[in-house]
Amino acid sequence: MAMSLPVRFRSDGVRVAVETDPLHAPLRDFLINDLGEDVAAIARAQGRLGDGADRPWQEQYRYHRLDFDGTTVHVRDVAGWASCDLEPAVLRRCLDEYLHQVGALKSRRSLERDLGRPGNGEPMAASLALGSASRRTLGWGLVQTPRAVLEDLAGLTPHPDACLPHGVMETGSGACWADLAVLDETGKRLRSGTKTFMPKGIDPERVMGELGNALTEARFLDGIPGAWSGVVAGVPVHGYVDPEAVLRLPCRPIEIGGIVRRVKVFFPELADSGVDLATAASSASEFTPSVYGPRHVLTAFLLHDVQSHRHHLEVVRAARPGWEHTGNACHIHMDVQTVRLEHLWLPGHSCEVPTGEFASVLYEYERLTAV
């Protein structure tokens, strides 16, 4: 069962609000007034709670003082008017959630600055979706911008209309771009990759609700740690959760709040090919004996980046040495002798395949997915 926290966090896109009962007002004031939106300060407070759980310590801030007596953290204002007591684990979870909220807010602001505001009545034609919890990314959210702005920013060639995901055209919702980009800790773009799609008009609040519903019926994919599939907003999607923090899906409704925060990324799948793509990707990845590193990274690349569309195969086959590309799940680097795949959402998971054998794997995957 998820841990009950004495505070609740709410973000309206402008600031993070902290709500609590009168007994825990010092904790709320500590978060807002002492830590604020200083990510480094929040991280330092987290680290303090992880240093020597049995040793007493004291930390002085501008408005509050934290005292740990070995079992309990006492949060006191410096004037001595108010205080509250917390278990270290509870305070740590509060800081974790606060950091998540602040990080998402900062990421959203950064994206809005980079993307700019549409002018002259230009329609909002795109949704930008960013993954979270990768060591290279900070926060995920949805931001709408004209298609031309996104194309200029990403420097990418638009996908053919045939790359639309299953269900979007039938609902009349129209195509929305989603550029799954890799950002550094300052929010600046390092590199970006494939565009995928989400229904037009969807907002982050609705996504969170839809995502929670999807996780009650989601299923894990065999052989790829943390990978799941489900349906969000009527569109079949794949995604990743932290495999060390989430032991099973689907989950009971009471668990959804905690599970949703463990979702690293999710992305729509393409139109249904009528083939079991997960089995095809697994079989094709076994086609070569020369995979140096975890084989499931190659399986994930086929299933989540190539998916089932010839256009994706053609893009990869047209690559020349030195080509790099970031997809839904993996970053690919093509060299003369080897192809290196780095999984975006499973830190440290990467593999290398000889270039010639990699080409054979692609042809085998195409053969298995042909209908």
N, C-alpha and C positions, 0 to 999 in steps of 0.2 A: 504494500500500500504506500502511496506517495506520502512524503513527510508533510505535515501541516505546518505552514509558515505563519508567523504573526503579522506579516505585512502582505499587501497585494500591490502589484505594479500595473500601471496603465499608461499607455503611450498614445498621444493624439497626433503624432507626427511632428510635434513642435517641442514637447518636453516629456519626461518620464515622471508621472505622478506616483507617489507612494501613499497608500491608504492603510490605516491600522486603527486599533482601539486606543483609548486614552492611556492604558497601562504601558503600551509600547511606543508612546510618542517620542521618547528619547532615541529609540532606534530609527524611527522615521526621520527625525531631525538630523541624526548623525549621517544617514545616507545622503540626504538632500544638501545639507549645509556644509558638512565637512568633506565628503567625497565628491558630491556633485556629479559632473560628467567627466571627471578626471579618471580615465581608464587606468592609468598607471597607479594612481592612489588606490583604486578599488582592487587592483591586482596585488598591491603590496599588503593590503588588509587581508586578502585571501591567504597570501603567503605567511603572514603572521600567525594565522590560525593553524597552519600546517607545520609550524616549527615547534617541535618539542611539546607534544600534547600534554605532558605531565608536569612541565615546568611553569611556574607562575611567571607572568610578565605584565608590563604596563605600557600602554601606548597613549601619548598625549596628542590630541588634535586641537584645532583652533577653538571649537565650541564644546567638544566632548572629550572624555577620557575613557579608555577601555582598560579594565583591570581583569586579569585572568588569575584565579586563585588555585588553578590546577583541576578544577571541575566545572566552574561556571564563569562566564564572561559577564562582567558588570559594566553596563553602559551608563555613564554619569555625565551630566552637563557640568562644565567647569565651575559654574556658580553654586553647584550643590543643591539645586532646587528639585531636580527630578532624576530618576534612574530606573533601569529595568535590568532584569537578569535573563541570560540566554544560555542554552547549551551550545558549546562550540560548533557542533554539527549543524544546528539550526541557523546560527549566524553565518556559517560558511555557505549554506544553501541560499540564504537571503542575498549574500554577496554574489554568488554565482548567477542568480536570476537577475539581480540588478545590473551586473556587468553585461549579461545577454541583452537586456532591454536598452541599455545605453549604447552598446555596440551597434545594435540594429538601427537605432535612431541616428547615430553618427554616419553609418553607412548610407542610410537613406538621404541624409542631407548632402553628403558628398556626391551621390549619384545625381541628385537634382541639380547641383551646381555644375557637374560635368555635362549633363545632358542638356541643360538649359530649359527654358520655358518656350513652348510653341507660340508662334505669333501669327498675326494676320488671319486668325480664324482657321489655321491649319488643323485638320482633324487629328485626334490622338489615335494613332494607328498601330502603336506597338506597346508591348509589355516587356519589361526587362526583368528577368528572374535571376537572382544570384543565389548560389548555394551557400551553405554555412558549415562551420565546424571543421573544415579542412584546415590544415596548418597554414595554407596559403590564402585563406579567405576569411572574411569577417562578416557574419550576418547574411541573411537572405531576405529579400523583400521584392515587391512588385512596383515598378515605376513605369508610367506610360509616357511615350514620346513619339513624335512623328517618325515614320519609317526611315525617311531620308537622314534624319539626325542620327539614328542608331546605325545606319549603314556607314555613314561618314566616321562615326566614332569607332566602330568596330573594325572597319576596313575589310569587310567580308562580302563575299558574293551571295546574294539572296538564294535560298533554295527554290527549286521548281515548285509550282503549285501542287504537284503530285506528292510532295513531301508532307502535306497536311496530315495531322494525326487523325486517327479514327474518331468519328463523331462530330468534328467541328463543323464541317460543311452542312451536315444533316440538321444541326441545330440552328443554322443561320446566324451563328454568333460571329462568323468571320475569322480571319486569321490574325493572330497577334504574334509578333516576334518575341522570342525570349532568348537573350544572348547569355549563355552560361559562361561568365568571365572569371578569370583568376585575378584577384586583387592582392596587393600587399597590405601591410598593417596600417598604412596611411590612407587607404582607400583608392590609391592610384592604380591604374590598369597595368598589369605586367604583360599579359597576353590574353587573347580571347579566342573563342572557337565557335563551334557549330551553333546555328540558330535552330530553335525548336519552337513550339507553339503552345499557347494557352487561350482559352475563350476570351474574347474581348469584353472589357467591362468588369472583369473579376478584380476584387480588391483584397488586400492582405487579411482583413478580418474574416472575410468569407472563406479565403483559402485555409485559414487556421481551422475554421469549423469543418470545412469539407475534408481537410486532412485528418482531423480527429475521427470523422465518420469512416473514412477510408481505412484507417488503421484497425477498426473493429472487424474488418473482413479481409485485410491484406494477407498475403502469404509470403514466406521467405522463399528465395530461390536457392535450390540446392547447389552447393559448391562455391558460392560467392558470398563471403562474409558480409552480413549486414544488408544484403540486397533484398528488396521486397517489391511486390507488384500489387496494384489495387486500382481504384477508380476515384478520381478527384474532379468535381464539377462536371461529371458525366463523361470525362475523358480518361481512358485507360492510361495509367502512369507506372513508371518504375521509380525507385528511390533507394536511398541508403540511410540506415540508422547506425548509430555507434554500436558495433557488434559486441563490445565489452560491457555496455551499459544496458542493453535491451536483449533479454534472453529469448523472448519469443513474441511472435505475432501470429494471429491477431491478438488483441488485448481486450480486457474487459473495460467498459466505459469508465470505471473509477480510476483506471490507470492511464487514460488517454492524455491527461494534462502533462504528466511526466514524460510520456513517450514522445509526444509531439515535439518537445524541446530537444529530443535526441535525434530528430530527423535532420540529416545533414543536407540532403538535396532531394528533389524529386523532379521528374521531367516527363512529358507526354511521350507515349510510344507512337510510332507511325501507324498508318492504316493497317488493319489486320491482314496479314498475308495468307492466313489459313494454315500456316505452318507453326509447329511448336518451336519457336525461335530459341528458347532456352536450351532445349535438347540439341538443336542444330549447332548452336554456339559451343556447347560443351563438346560435342562430337568433333567439330572442326578444330577446336583447340588441341585435341588429342592427335590430330593428323601429323603433327611434327614432333619428333622426339627431342628436338633441340630448343627447349624453353629454359632459359637460365633465370630462375626466380619462380615465384608462385604462378602456376599455370592459370589460376582463376583471374589474373589480371588480363590475360589474353582473351579469356572467355567473356569477361565484362566488356572489353573493347568491341568484340563482335556483336554482343547482344545489345549494348547500350549506345554505342557510337555508330557502328555500321547499320544496326537494326535490320530492316528488311528492304531497303531501297537501293536500287542500282546506282543512283546518283552518288551515294556515299561511297560505294565501291570504286566508282570512277574517280572520285576526288583523291582517294588514297592511292590508287594505282598510278595516277598522273604525277604523284609526288616525286621529287628528285632529292638527292642527298642534301642535307641541311634544312629540309622542310620540317616545320613544327606545327602542331595543331592541337587545340584543346577541345575535347568533345564533352559529351554529357558526363562521362565517367573517367576518361583517361586523357592524359597528355601524351602525344606521340611525337617521337623525334626520329626522323629517317636519316640514316647514314649510309655510306657506301656498302659496308659489310653487315651492319646490324640495324634492327629496328628496336628502339627502346620505348616501353610503355610504362608510364607512371600513373598509378591510380590516384585520382584527386581526393577521394573521400576515405581512403584507407591509408593513412600516412605510413610511409616506409614500404608499401607494397608496390614493387615494380618488377619488370621482367625484360629480358632481351631475347630476340629471335633473329637468326640469320636472315638477311634480306630475301634470299631466294626461297627459303622455307616459309617466310611470312607471306610471300605471294601465293604459294601453294595453299596455305591455310585460307586465304581469301577466296580462291577458286573453289575450294572444297565447301566453304560456307555458302557460297553462291549456288553450288550444285544442290546442297541440302535444303536450301530455302526456295528453290525454284518450284513454281506451281503450274 
